[in-house]
């Protein structure tokens, strides 16, 4: 195994928490329709987070500055 169990648990926790934050931020700003449905549904948020872990591009880029800043922090 490449990494120890705490590393995998931390990565999974970060993935889930970030996906929840993306989804909550997008749904909290429901009046702003600038973002696509990609960051509106939790499963899509998890999909994009997992894609970034694997080194694949996300399906859509976020358009609002709050989601974009969280996206940049997640990538870094």
Residue pairs with C-beta under 8 A, 6 or more apart in sequence:
11 53
14 74
15 46
15 49
15 50
15 53
16 46
18 45
18 49
18 70
18 74
19 42
19 45
19 46
19 48
19 49
20 42
20 45
21 70
22 39
22 45
22 48
22 49
22 62
22 67
22 70
22 71
23 39
23 40
23 41
23 42
23 45
25 39
25 64
25 66
25 67
25 70
26 35
26 39
26 40
26 64
26 67
27 40
29 35
29 64
29 66
32 64
34 63
34 64
35 60
35 62
35 63
35 64
35 67
36 60
36 63
37 44
38 44
38 45
38 48
38 58
38 59
38 60
39 45
39 48
39 60
39 62
39 67
44 59
47 59
48 58
48 59
48 60
49 74
51 57
51 58
51 59
52 58
52 74
52 75
58 71
61 68
61 71
62 68
62 71
